[in-house]
């Protein structure tokens, strides 16, 4: 449960980043925490601590958030690379 509460504050920190590099770093941390949460959910199901049907919506939401954050990271890194190459030409 504790790892599941970490992505939201990490995402909030990314939104308040001091630079694009800082944004990318903090967003990557949020993604790592989401992935950790996904593993914990799967472990809870495998160990039969809670029924799979009860955790299925949570796992689905976690997977969706991972995809969204991962795509945001790809976009942010692409924009950063493009911005860096423009700066070098100037």
GIFENWO-V868546 format. One record per backbone hydrogen bond with DSSP energy under -0.5 kcal/mol. CO is the residue of the C=O (numbers start at 1). NH is the residue of the N-H. If there is no record, write none. Layout:
CO/NH  CO/NH
This chain:
1/5  2/5  2/6  3/6  3/7  5/9  6/10  7/11  8/12  9/13  10/14  11/15  12/16  14/17  19/23  20/24  21/25  22/26  23/27  24/28  25/29  26/30  27/31  28/32  29/33  30/34  31/35  32/36  33/37  34/38  35/39  36/40  37/41  38/42  39/43  40/44  41/45  42/46  43/47  44/49  44/50  45/48  51/54  51/55  52/56  53/57  55/59  56/60  57/61  58/62  59/63  60/64  61/65  62/66  63/67  64/68  65/69  66/70  67/71  68/72  69/73  70/74  71/75  72/76  73/77  74/78  75/79  76/80  77/81  78/82  79/83  80/84  81/85  82/86  83/87  84/88  85/89  86/90
